[in-house]
Amino acid sequence: DTGVSQNPRHKITKRGQNVTFRCDPISEHNRLYWYRQTLGQGPEFLTYFQNEAQLEKSRLLSDRFSAERPKGSFSTLEIQRTEQGDSAMYLCASSLVLAGDGEQFFGPGTRLTVL
Amino acid sequence: GENVEQHPSTLSVQEGDSAVIKCTYSDSASNYFPWYKQELGKGPQLIIDIRSNVGEKKDQRIAVTLNKTAKHFSLHITETQPEDSAVYFCAASRGPDEKLTFGTGTRLTIIP
């Protein structure tokens, strides 16, 4: 399967712990996005990368959140000192941007539960 | 920033009937409007999209219409089938590779 993959699929952690999620985009896709989806809501934009450069961060992305995309391939999203309000589905998407075009393909998500 | 509203939140239709979901947006600079289908335990899947230079687009049983003046767009599914049951999200952005602002979703149930 050559779609977007995310690991782990599920993560349960205790409040105050740090967690890290990984996203592997579709091969050769140059743009990668992170969204967060809470129960009963649509996905909300967090941040996105063009190759290894982080181009935009939402105000939702507090200083406890950090995302990286070393070498412009896979990306990691780390949440430090998790809070119960961080419980959500974290979705990754990727696109191939050519001349301003490029639909976003989503992965299956990582569901985070903070106890 | 952009704000997208979606209605209804739930929709039940008899198999074979049509379903319509409506969305409005606020940012006049938005020019890309995709629709995603999300099944349980899966990520959103793009089913159709429309750009601002087009008023209507159709792909088999699915069609989308866009009214830029009124800032609203709609998804139409005809001849509904049980496998159409899912949550549908509309979204808006300034381009397909720009950040998407999603609506709150419509849970569509097809009654056999």
Interface residues (C-beta under 8 A of the other chain):
Chain A: V4 R31 Y33 Y35 G40 Q41 G42 P43 E44 F45 Y48 E56 S58 L91 A93 S95 V97 G100 D101 G102 E103 Q104 F105 F106 G107 P108 G109
Chain B: V4 Q6 P34 Y36 G41 K42 G43 P44 Q45 L46 D49 F89 A91 G95 P96 D97 K99 L100 T101 F102 G103 T104 G105
